[in-house]
Amino acid sequence: MEIYKGESKLHGVGLFALKNIKKGKIVLVVKGERIKFLIDSDDQAKTAELNWFGFSKNTWIGVSNNLCDFINHSCNPNVGVKGQVTLVAIRDIKKDEEITLDYSLNEADIFWNMKCNCGEKNCRKIIKSIQFISKEKYKKYKKYIPQYFKNVFLNFNILNFKNIEELKIKWVDFLKSNF
Ligand SMILES: [Zn+2]
C-alpha cells in the first residue's frame, strides 16, 4: 500500500502518499458491501450514510472500516475513478501529499450537498451531485467518471431542465423505474 492515514488540513483524518505516485498509477481499490437504497427526497437523503461511495443506479459501496472512508474531497482532486472502484492518480502526486477525490464525479443523489472549504482557486463552496457540475468540469474529468455517472450527467444535467423542481420529478421517476 502506497498510502497512509494522517491528520488532514482539509478535514479530520485524510489519506496521504507514502511516496511519489506517477500519473495513471492505481492508488486504492474501493472495497465494501454494496448498498441498494432509494433516495427520492430530502428526508430520505438524510438517512443515507455520509461515507457511501457512489457505484451505480441506487447503489453505493459502504466504505466504513476501510481506507476509502478517509479520502477527502477537493475541487482540484489528484485521484479519479477508473472503471467503478479503482482510484488512479490523475496527475503526479508527491510523497506526503494528501490524496483527494472530487466527490461530485461519482455521486448522483440530487438531494445531497456539502460545504467545501478546500482552498483551491476553483473551489465550488457547495458541493453537489454530478447533475450540477459544469460542462467544462465534465470534459476535464471525463476519463475519470464511471460510465453510469457519465450517463446521469448527459441525461439529467440541470441545464437540460427548466428548474430544479422539473429535474427532481424526472430524476425520481428514473430512480423508481426498475428499482
Ligand atoms: Zn472546494
Backbone and ligand atoms as CSV (ligand in chain L), in Angstrom:
chain,resi,resn,atom,element,x,y,z
A,1,MET,N,N,0.851,-1.203,0.000
A,1,MET,CA,C,0.000,0.000,0.000
A,1,MET,C,C,0.878,1.241,0.000
A,2,GLU,N,N,0.541,2.158,-0.884
A,2,GLU,CA,C,1.381,3.348,-1.014
A,2,GLU,C,C,0.780,4.574,-0.356
A,3,ILE,N,N,-0.200,4.314,0.519
A,3,ILE,CA,C,-0.828,5.449,1.196
A,3,ILE,C,C,-0.886,5.222,2.704
A,4,TYR,N,N,-1.015,6.318,3.428
A,4,TYR,CA,C,-1.159,6.203,4.877
A,4,TYR,C,C,-2.185,7.231,5.372
A,5,LYS,N,N,-2.716,6.976,6.567
A,5,LYS,CA,C,-3.674,7.882,7.182
A,5,LYS,C,C,-2.937,8.946,7.978
A,6,GLY,N,N,-3.428,10.153,7.947
A,6,GLY,CA,C,-2.788,11.205,8.728
A,6,GLY,C,C,-3.746,12.357,8.951
A,7,GLU,N,N,-3.308,13.309,9.743
A,7,GLU,CA,C,-4.142,14.470,10.017
A,7,GLU,C,C,-4.214,15.357,8.779
A,8,SER,N,N,-5.432,15.719,8.407
A,8,SER,CA,C,-5.633,16.471,7.170
A,8,SER,C,C,-5.837,17.949,7.436
A,9,LYS,N,N,-5.351,18.788,6.519
A,9,LYS,CA,C,-5.636,20.224,6.624
A,9,LYS,C,C,-7.036,20.506,6.092
A,10,LEU,N,N,-7.582,19.551,5.334
A,10,LEU,CA,C,-8.903,19.740,4.742
A,10,LEU,C,C,-10.008,19.392,5.729
A,11,HIS,N,N,-9.905,18.175,6.293
A,11,HIS,CA,C,-10.987,17.704,7.154
A,11,HIS,C,C,-10.548,16.464,7.926
A,12,GLY,N,N,-10.501,16.557,9.229
A,12,GLY,CA,C,-10.243,15.400,10.078
A,12,GLY,C,C,-9.017,14.596,9.665
A,13,VAL,N,N,-9.254,13.309,9.461
A,13,VAL,CA,C,-8.185,12.411,9.028
A,13,VAL,C,C,-8.265,12.266,7.506
A,14,GLY,N,N,-7.103,12.232,6.860
A,14,GLY,CA,C,-7.077,12.061,5.412
A,14,GLY,C,C,-6.089,10.980,5.015
A,15,LEU,N,N,-5.990,10.738,3.720
A,15,LEU,CA,C,-5.010,9.776,3.202
A,15,LEU,C,C,-3.882,10.540,2.522
A,16,PHE,N,N,-2.679,10.002,2.665
A,16,PHE,CA,C,-1.502,10.678,2.114
A,16,PHE,C,C,-0.630,9.695,1.354
A,17,ALA,N,N,0.141,10.222,0.410
A,17,ALA,CA,C,1.027,9.368,-0.391
A,17,ALA,C,C,2.275,9.022,0.422
A,18,LEU,N,N,2.577,7.737,0.472
A,18,LEU,CA,C,3.756,7.262,1.186
A,18,LEU,C,C,5.025,7.578,0.395
A,19,LYS,N,N,4.881,7.620,-0.928
A,19,LYS,CA,C,5.998,8.007,-1.798
A,19,LYS,C,C,5.432,8.678,-3.041
A,20,ASN,N,N,6.285,9.187,-3.906
A,20,ASN,CA,C,5.791,9.802,-5.142
A,20,ASN,C,C,4.974,8.783,-5.930
A,21,ILE,N,N,3.832,9.219,-6.447
A,21,ILE,CA,C,2.981,8.339,-7.264
A,21,ILE,C,C,2.839,8.973,-8.641
A,22,LYS,N,N,3.162,8.189,-9.655
A,22,LYS,CA,C,3.077,8.704,-11.037
A,22,LYS,C,C,1.635,8.744,-11.525
A,23,LYS,N,N,1.340,9.710,-12.378
A,23,LYS,CA,C,0.044,9.810,-13.036
A,23,LYS,C,C,-0.340,8.465,-13.650
A,24,GLY,N,N,-1.577,8.056,-13.458
A,24,GLY,CA,C,-2.067,6.806,-14.048
A,24,GLY,C,C,-1.938,5.600,-13.133
A,25,LYS,N,N,-1.112,5.709,-12.102
A,25,LYS,CA,C,-0.920,4.579,-11.184
A,25,LYS,C,C,-2.144,4.379,-10.288
A,26,ILE,N,N,-2.411,3.118,-9.955
A,26,ILE,CA,C,-3.508,2.808,-9.039
A,26,ILE,C,C,-3.122,3.242,-7.624
A,27,VAL,N,N,-4.013,3.985,-6.990
A,27,VAL,CA,C,-3.745,4.467,-5.640
A,27,VAL,C,C,-4.483,3.612,-4.607
A,28,LEU,N,N,-5.708,3.221,-4.937
A,28,LEU,CA,C,-6.537,2.469,-3.993
A,28,LEU,C,C,-7.686,1.805,-4.745
A,29,VAL,N,N,-8.039,0.619,-4.319
A,29,VAL,CA,C,-9.233,-0.033,-4.871
A,29,VAL,C,C,-10.295,-0.025,-3.776
A,30,VAL,N,N,-11.451,0.506,-4.111
A,30,VAL,CA,C,-12.519,0.655,-3.129
A,30,VAL,C,C,-13.183,-0.693,-2.869
A,31,LYS,N,N,-13.263,-1.044,-1.595
A,31,LYS,CA,C,-13.893,-2.312,-1.209
A,31,LYS,C,C,-14.995,-2.039,-0.207
A,32,GLY,N,N,-15.966,-2.934,-0.157
A,32,GLY,CA,C,-17.046,-2.786,0.806
A,32,GLY,C,C,-18.308,-3.424,0.274
A,33,GLU,N,N,-19.320,-3.438,1.133
A,33,GLU,CA,C,-20.559,-4.088,0.706
A,33,GLU,C,C,-21.379,-3.142,-0.157
A,34,ARG,N,N,-22.099,-3.728,-1.125
A,34,ARG,CA,C,-22.989,-2.924,-1.969
A,34,ARG,C,C,-24.253,-2.623,-1.180
A,35,ILE,N,N,-24.682,-1.381,-1.299
A,35,ILE,CA,C,-25.891,-0.955,-0.600
A,35,ILE,C,C,-26.891,-0.448,-1.626
A,36,LYS,N,N,-28.052,-1.053,-1.659
A,36,LYS,CA,C,-29.104,-0.622,-2.581
A,36,LYS,C,C,-30.042,0.270,-1.783
A,37,PHE,N,N,-30.306,1.463,-2.272
A,37,PHE,CA,C,-31.045,2.446,-1.482
A,37,PHE,C,C,-31.703,3.447,-2.416
A,38,LEU,N,N,-32.953,3.756,-2.149
A,38,LEU,CA,C,-33.665,4.736,-2.979
A,38,LEU,C,C,-33.673,6.087,-2.267
A,39,ILE,N,N,-33.082,7.075,-2.886
A,39,ILE,CA,C,-33.094,8.423,-2.292
A,39,ILE,C,C,-33.957,9.313,-3.166
A,40,ASP,N,N,-35.207,9.489,-2.721
A,40,ASP,CA,C,-36.152,10.230,-3.554
A,40,ASP,C,C,-36.694,11.488,-2.863
A,41,SER,N,N,-36.053,11.887,-1.777
A,41,SER,CA,C,-36.494,13.106,-1.077
A,41,SER,C,C,-35.367,13.611,-0.176
A,42,ASP,N,N,-35.521,14.849,0.287
A,42,ASP,CA,C,-34.530,15.406,1.217
A,42,ASP,C,C,-34.448,14.570,2.489
A,43,ASP,N,N,-35.608,14.147,2.993
A,43,ASP,CA,C,-35.635,13.355,4.226
A,43,ASP,C,C,-34.907,12.024,4.050
A,44,GLN,N,N,-35.166,11.395,2.925
A,44,GLN,CA,C,-34.527,10.104,2.651
A,44,GLN,C,C,-33.004,10.287,2.509
A,45,ALA,N,N,-32.593,11.403,1.933
A,45,ALA,CA,C,-31.155,11.674,1.757
A,45,ALA,C,C,-30.464,11.750,3.115
A,46,LYS,N,N,-31.177,12.271,4.112
A,46,LYS,CA,C,-30.576,12.420,5.437
A,46,LYS,C,C,-30.353,11.079,6.128
A,47,THR,N,N,-31.113,10.062,5.714
A,47,THR,CA,C,-30.945,8.753,6.337
A,47,THR,C,C,-29.798,7.959,5.696
A,48,ALA,N,N,-29.311,8.432,4.547
A,48,ALA,CA,C,-28.186,7.752,3.902
A,48,ALA,C,C,-26.909,8.086,4.682
A,49,GLU,N,N,-25.945,7.188,4.643
A,49,GLU,CA,C,-24.685,7.428,5.346
A,49,GLU,C,C,-23.821,8.382,4.546
A,50,LEU,N,N,-23.001,9.134,5.245
A,50,LEU,CA,C,-22.150,10.117,4.570
A,50,LEU,C,C,-20.975,9.464,3.860
A,51,ASN,N,N,-20.639,8.266,4.295
A,51,ASN,CA,C,-19.412,7.671,3.745
A,51,ASN,C,C,-19.691,6.602,2.694
A,52,TRP,N,N,-20.776,6.745,1.974
A,52,TRP,CA,C,-21.035,5.832,0.874
A,52,TRP,C,C,-20.327,6.314,-0.382
A,53,PHE,N,N,-19.825,5.358,-1.134
A,53,PHE,CA,C,-19.100,5.648,-2.369
A,53,PHE,C,C,-20.021,5.280,-3.533
A,54,GLY,N,N,-20.320,6.242,-4.399
A,54,GLY,CA,C,-21.268,6.006,-5.490
A,54,GLY,C,C,-20.792,4.914,-6.431
A,55,PHE,N,N,-21.704,3.982,-6.755
A,55,PHE,CA,C,-21.327,2.833,-7.582
A,55,PHE,C,C,-22.143,2.768,-8.874
A,56,SER,N,N,-23.482,2.718,-8.742
A,56,SER,CA,C,-24.342,2.737,-9.921
A,56,SER,C,C,-25.739,3.140,-9.491
A,57,LYS,N,N,-26.731,2.911,-10.358
A,57,LYS,CA,C,-28.088,3.381,-10.052
A,57,LYS,C,C,-28.582,2.831,-8.709
A,58,ASN,N,N,-28.949,3.724,-7.814
A,58,ASN,CA,C,-29.454,3.359,-6.482
A,58,ASN,C,C,-28.489,2.462,-5.692
A,59,THR,N,N,-27.243,2.465,-6.042
A,59,THR,CA,C,-26.289,1.562,-5.393
A,59,THR,C,C,-25.007,2.298,-5.006
A,60,TRP,N,N,-24.619,2.076,-3.760
A,60,TRP,CA,C,-23.382,2.654,-3.240
A,60,TRP,C,C,-22.528,1.529,-2.653
A,61,ILE,N,N,-21.282,1.858,-2.337
A,61,ILE,CA,C,-20.441,0.912,-1.607
A,61,ILE,C,C,-20.219,1.513,-0.217
A,62,GLY,N,N,-20.510,0.721,0.802
A,62,GLY,CA,C,-20.290,1.177,2.172
A,62,GLY,C,C,-18.823,1.028,2.516
A,63,VAL,N,N,-18.161,2.133,2.818
A,63,VAL,CA,C,-16.708,2.069,2.997
A,63,VAL,C,C,-16.261,2.286,4.444
A,64,SER,N,N,-17.222,2.202,5.394
A,64,SER,CA,C,-16.770,2.350,6.768
A,64,SER,C,C,-15.819,1.201,7.067
A,65,ASN,N,N,-14.869,1.441,7.926
A,65,ASN,CA,C,-13.845,0.448,8.275
A,65,ASN,C,C,-12.880,0.142,7.144
A,66,ASN,N,N,-12.819,0.988,6.139
A,66,ASN,CA,C,-11.694,0.803,5.212
A,66,ASN,C,C,-11.119,2.142,4.778
A,67,LEU,N,N,-9.963,2.110,4.188
A,67,LEU,CA,C,-9.210,3.335,3.911
A,67,LEU,C,C,-9.982,4.364,3.091
A,68,CYS,N,N,-10.812,3.880,2.191
A,68,CYS,CA,C,-11.537,4.787,1.300
A,68,CYS,C,C,-12.395,5.785,2.084
A,69,ASP,N,N,-12.796,5.370,3.278
A,69,ASP,CA,C,-13.604,6.215,4.147
A,69,ASP,C,C,-12.899,7.544,4.448
A,70,PHE,N,N,-11.578,7.554,4.327
A,70,PHE,CA,C,-10.807,8.724,4.755
A,70,PHE,C,C,-10.382,9.645,3.615
A,71,ILE,N,N,-10.791,9.322,2.392
A,71,ILE,CA,C,-10.420,10.205,1.282
A,71,ILE,C,C,-11.247,11.472,1.338
A,72,ASN,N,N,-10.575,12.586,1.435
A,72,ASN,CA,C,-11.280,13.860,1.467
A,72,ASN,C,C,-11.585,14.355,0.063
A,73,HIS,N,N,-12.571,15.242,0.015
A,73,HIS,CA,C,-12.928,15.885,-1.253
A,73,HIS,C,C,-12.022,17.087,-1.502
A,74,SER,N,N,-11.696,17.311,-2.769
A,74,SER,CA,C,-11.089,18.584,-3.170
A,74,SER,C,C,-11.702,18.979,-4.510
A,75,CYS,N,N,-11.836,20.277,-4.730
A,75,CYS,CA,C,-12.340,20.757,-6.028
A,75,CYS,C,C,-11.240,20.708,-7.078
A,76,ASN,N,N,-10.027,20.363,-6.660
A,76,ASN,CA,C,-8.903,20.157,-7.585
A,76,ASN,C,C,-8.238,18.836,-7.194
A,77,PRO,N,N,-8.945,17.727,-7.460
A,77,PRO,CA,C,-8.524,16.415,-6.932
A,77,PRO,C,C,-7.286,15.859,-7.629
A,78,ASN,N,N,-6.605,14.938,-6.939
A,78,ASN,CA,C,-5.450,14.286,-7.597
A,78,ASN,C,C,-5.702,12.806,-7.897
A,79,VAL,N,N,-6.847,12.271,-7.485
A,79,VAL,CA,C,-7.218,10.932,-7.956
A,79,VAL,C,C,-8.616,10.965,-8.551
A,80,GLY,N,N,-8.876,9.997,-9.440
A,80,GLY,CA,C,-10.177,9.863,-10.069
A,80,GLY,C,C,-10.510,8.387,-10.168
A,81,VAL,N,N,-11.738,8.081,-10.571
A,81,VAL,CA,C,-12.189,6.697,-10.639
A,81,VAL,C,C,-11.953,6.147,-12.038
A,82,LYS,N,N,-11.351,4.974,-12.092
A,82,LYS,CA,C,-11.190,4.267,-13.365
A,82,LYS,C,C,-12.077,3.037,-13.253
A,83,GLY,N,N,-12.932,2.793,-14.241
A,83,GLY,CA,C,-13.901,1.711,-14.089
A,83,GLY,C,C,-14.912,2.141,-13.047
A,84,GLN,N,N,-15.112,1.317,-12.013
A,84,GLN,CA,C,-16.089,1.696,-10.985
A,84,GLN,C,C,-15.497,1.838,-9.586
A,85,VAL,N,N,-14.395,1.129,-9.332
A,85,VAL,CA,C,-13.892,1.112,-7.954
A,85,VAL,C,C,-12.382,1.352,-7.835
A,86,THR,N,N,-11.720,1.605,-8.950
A,86,THR,CA,C,-10.270,1.779,-8.898
A,86,THR,C,C,-9.925,3.261,-8.918
A,87,LEU,N,N,-9.204,3.691,-7.903
A,87,LEU,CA,C,-8.807,5.097,-7.846
A,87,LEU,C,C,-7.391,5.235,-8.387
A,88,VAL,N,N,-7.235,6.065,-9.399
A,88,VAL,CA,C,-5.923,6.254,-10.025
A,88,VAL,C,C,-5.491,7.708,-9.906
A,89,ALA,N,N,-4.179,7.908,-9.966
A,89,ALA,CA,C,-3.634,9.264,-9.899
A,89,ALA,C,C,-3.935,9.974,-11.219
A,90,ILE,N,N,-4.537,11.160,-11.146
A,90,ILE,CA,C,-4.823,11.882,-12.386
A,90,ILE,C,C,-3.716,12.889,-12.709
A,91,ARG,N,N,-2.757,12.970,-11.816
A,91,ARG,CA,C,-1.519,13.708,-12.095
A,91,ARG,C,C,-0.460,13.130,-11.156
A,92,ASP,N,N,0.780,13.543,-11.355
A,92,ASP,CA,C,1.822,13.063,-10.448
A,92,ASP,C,C,1.499,13.562,-9.034
A,93,ILE,N,N,1.621,12.661,-8.072
A,93,ILE,CA,C,1.360,13.020,-6.673
A,93,ILE,C,C,2.671,12.907,-5.906
A,94,LYS,N,N,2.973,13.933,-5.147
A,94,LYS,CA,C,4.231,13.937,-4.379
A,94,LYS,C,C,4.082,13.197,-3.060
A,95,LYS,N,N,5.176,12.629,-2.610
A,95,LYS,CA,C,5.233,11.999,-1.285
A,95,LYS,C,C,4.648,12.963,-0.233
A,96,ASP,N,N,3.812,12.427,0.629
A,96,ASP,CA,C,3.174,13.177,1.721
A,96,ASP,C,C,2.090,14.167,1.276
A,97,GLU,N,N,1.782,14.169,-0.017
A,97,GLU,CA,C,0.666,14.999,-0.487
A,97,GLU,C,C,-0.643,14.288,-0.115
A,98,GLU,N,N,-1.669,15.053,0.243
A,98,GLU,CA,C,-2.953,14.410,0.554
A,98,GLU,C,C,-3.624,13.909,-0.721
A,99,ILE,N,N,-4.204,12.709,-0.608
A,99,ILE,CA,C,-4.951,12.094,-1.713
A,99,ILE,C,C,-6.371,12.655,-1.678
A,100,THR,N,N,-6.838,13.222,-2.782
A,100,THR,CA,C,-8.182,13.808,-2.793
A,100,THR,C,C,-8.957,13.406,-4.038
A,101,LEU,N,N,-10.269,13.380,-3.833
A,101,LEU,CA,C,-11.197,12.960,-4.879
A,101,LEU,C,C,-12.244,14.065,-5.002
A,102,ASP,N,N,-12.778,14.273,-6.194
A,102,ASP,CA,C,-13.916,15.186,-6.325
A,102,ASP,C,C,-15.188,14.359,-6.142
A,103,TYR,N,N,-15.826,14.523,-4.993
A,103,TYR,CA,C,-16.978,13.682,-4.643
A,103,TYR,C,C,-18.119,13.762,-5.669
A,104,SER,N,N,-18.193,14.880,-6.387
A,104,SER,CA,C,-19.318,15.054,-7.323
A,104,SER,C,C,-19.255,14.093,-8.504
A,105,LEU,N,N,-18.070,13.582,-8.803
A,105,LEU,CA,C,-17.902,12.824,-10.051
A,105,LEU,C,C,-18.472,11.415,-9.978
A,106,ASN,N,N,-18.749,10.908,-8.783
A,106,ASN,CA,C,-19.439,9.614,-8.703
A,106,ASN,C,C,-20.531,9.634,-7.628
A,107,GLU,N,N,-21.239,10.748,-7.602
A,107,GLU,CA,C,-22.400,10.848,-6.708
A,107,GLU,C,C,-23.550,11.424,-7.529
A,108,ALA,N,N,-24.697,10.752,-7.471
A,108,ALA,CA,C,-25.838,11.178,-8.287
A,108,ALA,C,C,-27.046,11.575,-7.447
A,109,ASP,N,N,-26.893,11.594,-6.135
A,109,ASP,CA,C,-28.018,11.954,-5.271
A,109,ASP,C,C,-28.239,13.463,-5.299
A,110,ILE,N,N,-29.285,13.895,-6.009
A,110,ILE,CA,C,-29.524,15.340,-6.166
A,110,ILE,C,C,-29.969,16.011,-4.866
A,111,PHE,N,N,-30.294,15.206,-3.845
A,111,PHE,CA,C,-30.729,15.772,-2.569
A,111,PHE,C,C,-29.549,15.995,-1.612
A,112,TRP,N,N,-28.362,15.626,-2.079
A,112,TRP,CA,C,-27.161,15.733,-1.243
A,112,TRP,C,C,-26.408,17.030,-1.542
A,113,ASN,N,N,-25.848,17.627,-0.508
A,113,ASN,CA,C,-24.853,18.671,-0.744
A,113,ASN,C,C,-23.950,18.786,0.465
A,114,MET,N,N,-22.836,19.446,0.274
A,114,MET,CA,C,-21.811,19.512,1.311
A,114,MET,C,C,-21.056,20.825,1.145
A,115,LYS,N,N,-20.738,21.463,2.260
A,115,LYS,CA,C,-19.926,22.682,2.177
A,115,LYS,C,C,-18.481,22.293,1.894
A,116,CYS,N,N,-17.789,23.100,1.112
A,116,CYS,CA,C,-16.375,22.831,0.861
A,116,CYS,C,C,-15.562,24.075,1.150
A,117,ASN,N,N,-14.395,23.826,1.732
A,117,ASN,CA,C,-13.502,24.926,2.039
A,117,ASN,C,C,-12.094,24.442,1.716
A,118,CYS,N,N,-11.963,23.846,0.523
A,118,CYS,CA,C,-10.700,23.179,0.191
A,118,CYS,C,C,-9.577,24.171,-0.106
A,119,GLY,N,N,-9.943,25.419,-0.335
A,119,GLY,CA,C,-8.915,26.439,-0.543
A,119,GLY,C,C,-8.379,26.506,-1.967
A,120,GLU,N,N,-8.899,25.653,-2.845
A,120,GLU,CA,C,-8.452,25.711,-4.247
A,120,GLU,C,C,-9.081,26.940,-4.928
A,121,LYS,N,N,-8.377,27.447,-5.938
A,121,LYS,CA,C,-8.876,28.636,-6.655
A,121,LYS,C,C,-10.269,28.390,-7.239
A,122,ASN,N,N,-10.483,27.130,-7.660
A,122,ASN,CA,C,-11.762,26.797,-8.310
A,122,ASN,C,C,-12.752,26.168,-7.336
A,123,CYS,N,N,-12.589,26.420,-6.035
A,123,CYS,CA,C,-13.493,25.789,-5.053
A,123,CYS,C,C,-14.944,26.181,-5.327
A,124,ARG,N,N,-15.828,25.165,-5.335
A,124,ARG,CA,C,-17.238,25.408,-5.646
A,124,ARG,C,C,-18.047,25.776,-4.398
A,125,LYS,N,N,-17.421,25.715,-3.222
A,125,LYS,CA,C,-18.047,26.110,-1.932
A,125,LYS,C,C,-19.188,25.183,-1.496
A,126,ILE,N,N,-20.164,24.957,-2.382
A,126,ILE,CA,C,-21.212,23.973,-2.089
A,126,ILE,C,C,-21.047,22.854,-3.120
A,127,ILE,N,N,-20.836,21.651,-2.606
A,127,ILE,CA,C,-20.592,20.505,-3.479
A,127,ILE,C,C,-21.898,19.729,-3.635
A,128,LYS,N,N,-22.258,19.499,-4.883
A,128,LYS,CA,C,-23.499,18.767,-5.169
A,128,LYS,C,C,-23.194,17.598,-6.086
A,129,SER,N,N,-24.237,16.847,-6.409
A,129,SER,CA,C,-24.053,15.661,-7.250
A,129,SER,C,C,-23.728,16.041,-8.695
A,130,ILE,N,N,-23.428,15.038,-9.486
A,130,ILE,CA,C,-22.889,15.243,-10.836
A,130,ILE,C,C,-23.834,16.014,-11.757
A,131,GLN,N,N,-25.132,15.999,-11.468
A,131,GLN,CA,C,-26.090,16.731,-12.309
A,131,GLN,C,C,-25.828,18.238,-12.301
A,132,PHE,N,N,-25.031,18.688,-11.332
A,132,PHE,CA,C,-24.825,20.123,-11.174
A,132,PHE,C,C,-23.417,20.592,-11.560
A,133,ILE,N,N,-22.562,19.699,-12.020
A,133,ILE,CA,C,-21.224,20.169,-12.384
A,133,ILE,C,C,-21.277,20.862,-13.754
A,134,SER,N,N,-20.278,21.676,-14.028
A,134,SER,CA,C,-20.256,22.410,-15.298
A,134,SER,C,C,-19.817,21.492,-16.430
A,135,LYS,N,N,-20.144,21.908,-17.650
A,135,LYS,CA,C,-19.705,21.143,-18.826
A,135,LYS,C,C,-18.177,21.082,-18.887
A,136,GLU,N,N,-17.540,22.163,-18.488
A,136,GLU,CA,C,-16.065,22.224,-18.508
A,136,GLU,C,C,-15.482,21.170,-17.563
A,137,LYS,N,N,-16.077,21.101,-16.375
A,137,LYS,CA,C,-15.611,20.133,-15.384
A,137,LYS,C,C,-15.805,18.718,-15.928
A,138,TYR,N,N,-16.955,18.480,-16.523
A,138,TYR,CA,C,-17.263,17.157,-17.084
A,138,TYR,C,C,-16.204,16.783,-18.130
A,139,LYS,N,N,-15.923,17.714,-19.038
A,139,LYS,CA,C,-14.949,17.434,-20.098
A,139,LYS,C,C,-13.579,17.147,-19.517
A,140,LYS,N,N,-13.185,17.946,-18.541
A,140,LYS,CA,C,-11.854,17.806,-17.953
A,140,LYS,C,C,-11.672,16.444,-17.283
A,141,TYR,N,N,-12.728,15.947,-16.605
A,141,TYR,CA,C,-12.582,14.722,-15.818
A,141,TYR,C,C,-13.256,13.494,-16.429
A,142,LYS,N,N,-13.744,13.649,-17.665
A,142,LYS,CA,C,-14.500,12.577,-18.321
A,142,LYS,C,C,-13.862,11.189,-18.190
A,143,LYS,N,N,-12.541,11.137,-18.351
A,143,LYS,CA,C,-11.820,9.851,-18.263
A,143,LYS,C,C,-11.939,9.210,-16.883
A,144,TYR,N,N,-12.268,10.010,-15.905
A,144,TYR,CA,C,-12.277,9.529,-14.516
A,144,TYR,C,C,-13.682,9.531,-13.910
A,145,ILE,N,N,-14.669,9.478,-14.791
A,145,ILE,CA,C,-16.060,9.405,-14.316
A,145,ILE,C,C,-16.613,8.051,-14.744
A,146,PRO,N,N,-17.110,7.236,-13.783
A,146,PRO,CA,C,-17.681,5.936,-14.148
A,146,PRO,C,C,-18.832,6.104,-15.156
A,147,GLN,N,N,-19.004,5.129,-16.036
A,147,GLN,CA,C,-19.975,5.224,-17.129
A,147,GLN,C,C,-21.379,5.604,-16.648
A,148,TYR,N,N,-21.837,4.983,-15.584
A,148,TYR,CA,C,-23.193,5.303,-15.093
A,148,TYR,C,C,-23.332,6.799,-14.800
A,149,PHE,N,N,-22.311,7.363,-14.173
A,149,PHE,CA,C,-22.388,8.774,-13.790
A,149,PHE,C,C,-22.239,9.694,-15.002
A,150,LYS,N,N,-21.525,9.218,-16.030
A,150,LYS,CA,C,-21.472,9.980,-17.284
A,150,LYS,C,C,-22.871,10.043,-17.882
A,151,ASN,N,N,-23.565,8.903,-17.890
A,151,ASN,CA,C,-24.933,8.876,-18.426
A,151,ASN,C,C,-25.851,9.804,-17.634
A,152,VAL,N,N,-25.680,9.794,-16.316
A,152,VAL,CA,C,-26.503,10.676,-15.473
A,152,VAL,C,C,-26.244,12.128,-15.850
A,153,PHE,N,N,-24.983,12.480,-16.017
A,153,PHE,CA,C,-24.665,13.863,-16.382
A,153,PHE,C,C,-25.318,14.224,-17.720
A,154,LEU,N,N,-25.190,13.322,-18.700
A,154,LEU,CA,C,-25.688,13.629,-20.036
A,154,LEU,C,C,-27.215,13.729,-20.073
A,155,ASN,N,N,-27.896,12.912,-19.275
A,155,ASN,CA,C,-29.363,12.878,-19.323
A,155,ASN,C,C,-30.049,13.771,-18.300
A,156,PHE,N,N,-29.369,14.048,-17.197
A,156,PHE,CA,C,-30.041,14.762,-16.111
A,156,PHE,C,C,-29.315,16.027,-15.670
A,157,ASN,N,N,-28.454,16.543,-16.532
A,157,ASN,CA,C,-27.783,17.795,-16.212
A,157,ASN,C,C,-28.844,18.870,-15.949
A,158,ILE,N,N,-28.645,19.638,-14.902
A,158,ILE,CA,C,-29.613,20.673,-14.518
A,158,ILE,C,C,-29.902,21.628,-15.690
A,159,LEU,N,N,-28.921,21.820,-16.553
A,159,LEU,CA,C,-29.111,22.731,-17.686
A,159,LEU,C,C,-30.142,22.217,-18.692
A,160,ASN,N,N,-30.452,20.914,-18.615
A,160,ASN,CA,C,-31.449,20.337,-19.525
A,160,ASN,C,C,-32.875,20.560,-19.036
A,161,PHE,N,N,-33.027,21.181,-17.868
A,161,PHE,CA,C,-34.358,21.308,-17.271
A,161,PHE,C,C,-34.720,22.774,-17.022
A,162,LYS,N,N,-36.012,23.004,-16.943
A,162,LYS,CA,C,-36.487,24.379,-16.695
A,162,LYS,C,C,-36.017,24.853,-15.324
A,163,ASN,N,N,-36.109,23.966,-14.352
A,163,ASN,CA,C,-35.718,24.325,-12.985
A,163,ASN,C,C,-35.479,23.055,-12.178
A,164,ILE,N,N,-35.068,23.249,-10.939
A,164,ILE,CA,C,-34.726,22.108,-10.085
A,164,ILE,C,C,-35.944,21.219,-9.825
A,165,GLU,N,N,-37.132,21.810,-9.738
A,165,GLU,CA,C,-38.337,21.011,-9.484
A,165,GLU,C,C,-38.587,20.023,-10.621
A,166,GLU,N,N,-38.418,20.507,-11.839
A,166,GLU,CA,C,-38.613,19.623,-13.001
A,166,GLU,C,C,-37.575,18.504,-12.990
A,167,LEU,N,N,-36.335,18.860,-12.680
A,167,LEU,CA,C,-35.280,17.842,-12.590
A,167,LEU,C,C,-35.652,16.794,-11.528
A,168,LYS,N,N,-36.104,17.252,-10.364
A,168,LYS,CA,C,-36.439,16.322,-9.268
A,168,LYS,C,C,-37.492,15.312,-9.705
A,169,ILE,N,N,-38.519,15.786,-10.390
A,169,ILE,CA,C,-39.609,14.898,-10.827
A,169,ILE,C,C,-39.077,13.841,-11.798
A,170,LYS,N,N,-38.336,14.285,-12.808
A,170,LYS,CA,C,-37.816,13.353,-13.820
A,170,LYS,C,C,-36.816,12.382,-13.187
A,171,TRP,N,N,-36.005,12.900,-12.295
A,171,TRP,CA,C,-34.959,12.088,-11.664
A,171,TRP,C,C,-35.567,10.989,-10.780
A,172,VAL,N,N,-36.543,11.367,-9.968
A,172,VAL,CA,C,-37.168,10.389,-9.070
A,172,VAL,C,C,-37.914,9.315,-9.879
A,173,ASP,N,N,-38.555,9.719,-10.968
A,173,ASP,CA,C,-39.201,8.744,-11.874
A,173,ASP,C,C,-38.173,7.715,-12.336
A,174,PHE,N,N,-37.033,8.231,-12.759
A,174,PHE,CA,C,-35.954,7.356,-13.254
A,174,PHE,C,C,-35.464,6.419,-12.143
A,175,LEU,N,N,-35.264,6.963,-10.950
A,175,LEU,CA,C,-34.756,6.138,-9.846
A,175,LEU,C,C,-35.731,5.003,-9.489
A,176,LYS,N,N,-37.015,5.323,-9.561
A,176,LYS,CA,C,-38.023,4.333,-9.163
A,176,LYS,C,C,-38.261,3.284,-10.242
A,177,SER,N,N,-37.890,3.580,-11.476
A,177,SER,CA,C,-38.099,2.600,-12.531
A,177,SER,C,C,-37.132,1.434,-12.341
A,178,ASN,N,N,-37.668,0.236,-12.328
A,178,ASN,CA,C,-36.878,-0.986,-12.127
A,178,ASN,C,C,-36.056,-1.017,-10.856
A,179,PHE,N,N,-36.519,-0.339,-9.817
A,179,PHE,CA,C,-35.751,-0.355,-8.562
A,179,PHE,C,C,-35.747,-1.744,-7.951
L,1,ZN,ZN,ZN,-13.606,23.106,-2.704
